[in-house]
Amino acid sequence: MKNLTIGLFVLLLICSQIPAQDYSPELIKNRSVMELTEMVFQYKFGEPEQTGITTLNLKFDSNGNIIEEIKYSYDGSFESKTVIGRDALGNVTSVQELDSDGDIKSKKEMDYNGNLVTETSIFNSYGDLEEKWVHSYNQMDLIESLTKFDVDGSIIAKIAYEYDDDKNLLKEVNYNRDGEPDSKIAFEYENGKKVKEIQYDSYGEINYKKTFAYDASGNLTEYILYDEYGDIDEKEIYSFSPNGKLIEQTKYDDDGKIESSKKFEYFDNGNLKSETYYEGNDLTLVVEYLYDGDYLAAIIKDDKEMDNYTKTELVYEDGLLTKKIIYDKLHEPKQLISIEYK
């Protein structure tokens, strides 16, 4: 009922190996940073040890985009290496996963027409093509179809998309290798907002239905998922402050009971002050945020469920995060994460 559509699956194939960039590309570019290294130091007798363990190494291009990422485990041993190729426009043209010897484990290559992906090819560790996706677009540069080919060039799957004049997606149809529809998703809109999504199986029977409701400002206030029988499977309610800040999110189970909820508080300037998490009626986690001017200065996590308290202080130099100092529930420093830039 909640299967990932092929269209989303393709998007994940393209993006899954690209590291998330926690550091602003613009800031990295402006500071002419080409490399970043994170090291972890444990505290002993109130002081960080002299020798640390490297946990992350990033390399950037001249535009501040990540082009290489190496991750290490907690003991400093190699975990993974990702190498990213980009064209002159900054588009990702290849993503390679390498092992500790530098040998390729997997590779994806993307071809473009301007900023639009036209082909995605996926290779195994031997360099053999495993599958290829061909992307086509309509006159509005919206994805019109995705076609999957096997190594012999035969079509094994296809997704077709239809839109209205406002570029809203109206229909997504998934076809099998015989050209027959496996499933279809239909979308409905009001005032430019999606209000309904229904997935049908190959026989035209409903797999699931989702409905969405909004307030006068366009904020999502209600989401309901119905199963194939029309019964509510899950429901989420969202509440907002007068200035449009999310202040509460509540999730209900199929019996209408509260499954979980989150509450949010903000400072007068709009910065997030705290997040409070509940499972049912039980308080499980409180996260607080402290600021120094425009910079996030500390994150305090009080995990009631695991009886674990940590405070992470953040230190900056010239706008770049250089240190994270982690304290325990006794407010003793336990770990230093040092971030060096080159």
C-alpha positions as CSV (number, residue, x, y, z in Angstrom):
1,M,0.0,0.0,0.0
2,K,2.9,2.4,0.8
3,N,5.2,1.1,-2.0
4,L,7.7,3.6,-3.3
5,T,6.8,4.6,-6.8
6,I,9.3,3.9,-9.6
7,G,9.6,7.7,-10.2
8,L,10.7,8.4,-6.7
9,F,12.9,5.3,-6.8
10,V,14.8,6.7,-9.8
11,L,15.3,10.0,-8.0
12,L,16.7,8.1,-5.0
13,L,19.0,6.2,-7.3
14,I,20.4,9.4,-8.7
15,C,20.7,11.1,-5.3
16,S,21.3,8.4,-2.7
17,Q,25.0,8.3,-3.0
18,I,25.5,12.1,-3.0
19,P,26.6,13.2,0.5
20,A,24.3,15.6,2.3
21,Q,26.1,19.0,2.6
22,D,25.8,20.4,6.1
23,Y,28.2,23.2,5.2
24,S,26.9,26.1,3.0
25,P,28.4,25.8,-0.5
26,E,28.3,29.6,-0.7
27,L,30.3,29.9,2.6
28,I,32.8,27.2,1.5
29,K,33.2,29.0,-1.8
30,N,33.7,32.5,-0.2
31,R,36.3,31.2,2.2
32,S,38.1,29.3,-0.6
33,V,37.9,26.1,1.4
34,M,39.0,23.1,-0.7
35,E,39.1,20.4,2.1
36,L,37.5,19.7,5.5
37,T,38.5,17.2,8.1
38,E,36.6,16.2,11.2
39,M,38.5,14.6,14.1
40,V,37.1,13.3,17.4
41,F,39.0,13.7,20.7
42,Q,38.0,12.0,23.9
43,Y,38.3,13.9,27.2
44,K,40.4,12.6,30.1
45,F,40.8,14.4,33.4
46,G,38.9,17.4,32.0
47,E,41.2,17.8,29.0
48,P,40.9,16.5,25.4
49,E,43.5,13.9,24.5
50,Q,46.3,14.8,22.2
51,T,45.5,12.2,19.7
52,G,42.2,12.1,17.9
53,I,40.4,9.9,15.4
54,T,39.5,11.2,11.9
55,T,35.9,10.5,11.2
56,L,35.2,12.5,8.0
57,N,37.1,14.1,5.1
58,L,35.5,16.2,2.5
59,K,36.9,17.8,-0.7
60,F,35.2,20.7,-2.5
61,D,35.3,22.2,-6.0
62,S,35.7,26.0,-6.5
63,N,32.0,26.5,-6.2
64,G,31.8,24.9,-2.7
65,N,30.2,21.6,-3.8
66,I,31.4,18.3,-2.4
67,I,33.4,16.3,-4.9
68,E,34.8,13.7,-2.5
69,E,33.7,12.2,0.8
70,I,35.5,9.7,3.0
71,K,33.9,8.4,6.1
72,Y,35.6,6.5,9.0
73,S,34.0,4.5,11.8
74,Y,34.3,5.3,15.5
75,D,37.7,3.5,15.7
76,G,39.2,5.3,12.7
77,S,38.8,2.4,10.3
78,F,37.7,3.1,6.7
79,E,34.0,3.0,6.2
80,S,33.2,4.5,2.7
81,K,34.4,6.7,0.0
82,T,32.3,8.6,-2.5
83,V,33.6,10.5,-5.5
84,I,31.4,12.9,-7.4
85,G,31.9,14.3,-10.9
86,R,30.3,17.6,-11.9
87,D,29.9,19.5,-15.2
88,A,30.5,23.3,-15.7
89,L,27.0,24.0,-14.5
90,G,27.5,22.1,-11.3
91,N,25.3,19.2,-12.3
92,V,26.3,15.8,-10.8
93,T,27.5,13.7,-13.8
94,S,28.8,10.7,-11.9
95,V,28.8,9.2,-8.4
96,Q,31.3,6.5,-7.6
97,E,31.5,4.3,-4.4
98,L,35.0,3.1,-3.8
99,D,36.4,0.6,-1.3
100,S,39.4,1.0,0.9
101,D,41.8,0.0,-1.9
102,G,40.3,2.6,-4.2
103,D,38.5,0.0,-6.4
104,I,35.1,1.0,-7.7
105,K,32.2,-0.8,-5.9
106,S,29.4,0.9,-7.9
107,K,29.0,3.8,-10.3
108,K,26.2,6.0,-11.6
109,E,26.6,8.3,-14.6
110,M,24.1,11.1,-15.6
111,D,23.9,12.9,-19.0
112,Y,22.3,16.3,-19.2
113,N,20.7,18.7,-21.6
114,G,21.4,22.0,-19.8
115,N,20.2,21.3,-16.3
116,L,17.9,18.4,-17.2
117,V,19.0,14.8,-16.7
118,T,18.5,12.9,-20.0
119,E,20.0,9.5,-19.0
120,T,21.0,7.7,-15.8
121,S,23.3,4.7,-16.2
122,I,24.1,2.3,-13.3
123,F,27.2,0.1,-13.4
124,N,28.5,-2.7,-11.1
125,S,31.9,-3.1,-9.6
126,Y,33.2,-4.6,-12.9
127,G,32.2,-1.6,-14.9
128,D,29.3,-3.5,-16.6
129,L,26.1,-1.7,-17.3
130,E,23.3,-3.0,-15.1
131,E,20.5,-0.7,-16.0
132,K,19.8,2.6,-17.7
133,W,17.0,5.2,-17.3
134,V,16.1,7.5,-20.1
135,H,14.4,10.8,-19.1
136,S,12.1,12.8,-21.4
137,Y,10.5,16.2,-20.8
138,N,7.5,18.2,-22.0
139,Q,7.5,21.7,-23.3
140,M,7.4,23.1,-19.8
141,D,10.6,21.1,-19.0
142,L,8.7,18.8,-16.7
143,I,9.5,15.1,-16.6
144,E,7.2,13.4,-19.0
145,S,8.5,9.9,-18.9
146,L,11.1,7.7,-17.3
147,T,12.0,4.5,-19.2
148,K,14.1,1.7,-17.7
149,F,16.2,-0.5,-20.0
150,D,18.1,-3.7,-19.2
151,V,21.6,-4.5,-20.4
152,D,20.2,-5.8,-23.7
153,G,18.4,-2.5,-24.4
154,S,15.0,-3.9,-23.7
155,I,12.4,-1.8,-21.9
156,I,11.6,-3.4,-18.5
157,A,9.6,-0.5,-16.9
158,K,8.3,2.9,-17.7
159,I,6.6,5.8,-15.8
160,A,4.5,8.4,-17.6
161,Y,3.5,11.7,-16.1
162,E,0.7,14.2,-16.9
163,Y,0.3,17.8,-15.7
164,D,-2.2,20.6,-15.8
165,D,-1.5,24.1,-17.2
166,D,-0.2,25.2,-13.8
167,K,2.4,22.5,-13.8
168,N,0.7,20.4,-11.2
169,L,1.2,16.7,-11.5
170,L,-2.2,15.1,-12.4
171,K,-1.3,11.5,-13.1
172,E,1.6,9.0,-12.7
173,V,1.3,5.7,-14.5
174,N,3.8,2.8,-14.0
175,Y,4.1,0.3,-16.8
176,N,5.7,-3.2,-16.7
177,R,7.9,-4.7,-19.4
178,D,4.9,-5.7,-21.4
179,G,3.7,-2.2,-21.6
180,E,0.7,-2.8,-19.3
181,P,-0.1,-0.5,-16.4
182,D,1.0,-1.9,-13.0
183,S,-0.3,1.0,-11.0
184,K,-1.6,4.6,-11.4
185,I,-1.5,7.6,-9.0
186,A,-4.0,10.4,-9.6
187,F,-3.7,13.8,-8.0
188,E,-6.3,16.6,-7.3
189,Y,-5.6,20.2,-6.5
190,E,-7.5,23.2,-5.1
191,N,-5.9,26.7,-5.2
192,G,-2.7,25.2,-6.4
193,K,-2.5,22.8,-3.3
194,K,-2.6,19.0,-3.5
195,V,-5.8,17.9,-1.7
196,K,-6.1,14.3,-2.8
197,E,-3.8,11.4,-4.0
198,I,-5.1,8.0,-4.9
199,Q,-3.1,5.0,-6.1
200,Y,-4.8,2.3,-8.1
201,D,-3.5,-1.2,-8.9
202,S,-3.4,-2.9,-12.3
203,Y,-7.1,-3.8,-12.0
204,G,-8.2,-0.3,-11.2
205,E,-8.8,-1.0,-7.5
206,I,-7.7,1.5,-4.9
207,N,-4.4,0.7,-3.0
208,Y,-4.5,3.8,-0.9
209,K,-5.9,7.3,-0.7
210,K,-4.4,10.4,0.9
211,T,-6.2,13.7,1.6
212,F,-4.6,17.0,2.5
213,A,-6.2,20.1,4.1
214,Y,-4.8,23.6,4.5
215,D,-5.4,26.8,6.4
216,A,-6.1,30.2,4.8
217,S,-2.3,30.8,4.6
218,G,-1.7,27.6,2.7
219,N,-0.1,25.7,5.6
220,L,-0.8,22.0,5.7
221,T,-3.1,21.4,8.6
222,E,-4.3,17.8,8.1
223,Y,-3.0,14.7,6.4
224,I,-5.0,11.4,6.3
225,L,-4.0,8.1,4.8
226,Y,-6.8,5.6,4.0
227,D,-6.2,1.9,3.2
228,E,-7.7,0.0,0.3
229,Y,-10.9,-0.5,2.2
230,G,-11.4,3.2,2.9
231,D,-10.5,2.9,6.5
232,I,-8.1,5.5,8.1
233,D,-4.6,4.0,8.4
234,E,-3.0,7.1,9.9
235,K,-3.7,10.8,10.4
236,E,-1.6,13.8,11.2
237,I,-2.7,17.2,12.4
238,Y,-0.5,20.3,12.1
239,S,-1.0,23.6,14.1
240,F,0.6,26.9,13.3
241,S,1.2,30.2,15.1
242,P,-0.3,33.4,13.8
243,N,3.0,34.1,11.9
244,G,3.0,30.7,10.2
245,K,5.4,28.8,12.4
246,L,4.7,25.1,13.0
247,I,4.0,24.7,16.7
248,E,2.5,21.2,17.0
249,Q,2.4,18.0,14.9
250,T,0.2,15.1,16.2
251,K,0.1,11.7,14.6
252,Y,-2.9,9.3,15.2
253,D,-3.1,5.6,14.6
254,D,-5.9,3.7,12.9
255,D,-7.9,3.6,16.1
256,G,-7.9,7.4,16.4
257,K,-5.5,7.3,19.3
258,I,-2.5,9.6,19.6
259,E,0.6,7.7,18.4
260,S,3.1,10.5,18.7
261,S,3.4,14.2,18.8
262,K,5.9,17.1,18.5
263,K,5.7,20.6,19.9
264,F,7.9,23.5,18.8
265,E,8.7,26.8,20.5
266,Y,10.4,29.9,18.9
267,F,12.2,33.0,20.1
268,D,10.8,36.4,19.2
269,N,13.2,36.6,16.2
270,G,11.8,33.4,14.7
271,N,14.7,31.1,15.7
272,L,13.7,27.7,16.9
273,K,13.8,27.5,20.7
274,S,12.8,24.0,21.6
275,E,11.3,20.7,20.3
276,T,9.4,18.4,22.6
277,Y,8.6,14.8,21.5
278,Y,5.9,12.5,22.9
279,E,5.0,8.8,22.3
280,G,1.4,8.6,23.2
281,N,1.2,10.8,26.3
282,D,4.7,10.0,27.5
283,L,7.4,12.7,27.2
284,T,10.4,11.1,25.4
285,L,12.7,13.8,24.2
286,V,13.3,17.6,24.7
287,V,15.7,19.5,22.4
288,E,16.7,23.1,23.2
289,Y,18.6,25.5,21.0
290,L,20.8,28.4,22.2
291,Y,22.1,31.2,20.0
292,D,24.9,33.7,20.0
293,G,23.7,36.4,17.6
294,D,23.0,34.8,14.2
295,Y,24.9,31.6,15.1
296,L,23.6,28.5,16.8
297,A,25.7,28.2,19.9
298,A,24.4,25.1,21.7
299,I,22.1,22.1,21.3
300,I,20.8,20.5,24.5
301,K,19.2,17.0,24.2
302,D,17.4,15.4,27.1
303,D,16.4,11.9,26.1
304,K,13.8,10.8,28.7
305,E,13.4,7.4,27.2
306,M,17.1,6.5,27.2
307,D,17.9,8.6,30.3
308,N,20.6,10.3,28.2
309,Y,21.4,14.0,28.5
310,T,23.9,15.8,26.2
311,K,24.8,19.4,25.5
312,T,26.8,20.3,22.4
313,E,28.5,23.7,22.3
314,L,29.4,25.0,18.8
315,V,32.4,27.3,18.2
316,Y,32.9,29.3,15.0
317,E,35.8,31.2,13.4
318,D,35.1,33.6,10.5
319,G,31.7,32.1,10.1
320,L,32.9,28.5,9.8
321,L,32.1,25.9,12.4
322,T,35.4,24.7,14.0
323,K,34.5,22.9,17.2
324,K,31.8,20.9,18.8
325,I,32.2,20.2,22.5
326,I,29.9,17.6,23.9
327,Y,29.0,17.5,27.7
328,D,27.2,14.8,29.7
329,K,24.4,15.1,32.3
330,L,27.0,16.2,34.9
331,H,28.0,19.0,32.6
332,E,31.5,17.4,32.2
333,P,33.1,17.6,28.7
334,K,33.3,14.1,27.1
335,Q,34.1,14.7,23.5
336,L,35.6,17.3,21.2
337,I,34.9,17.3,17.5
338,S,37.5,19.4,15.7
339,I,36.8,20.7,12.2
340,E,39.8,21.8,10.1
341,Y,39.6,23.6,6.8
342,K,42.2,23.9,4.0
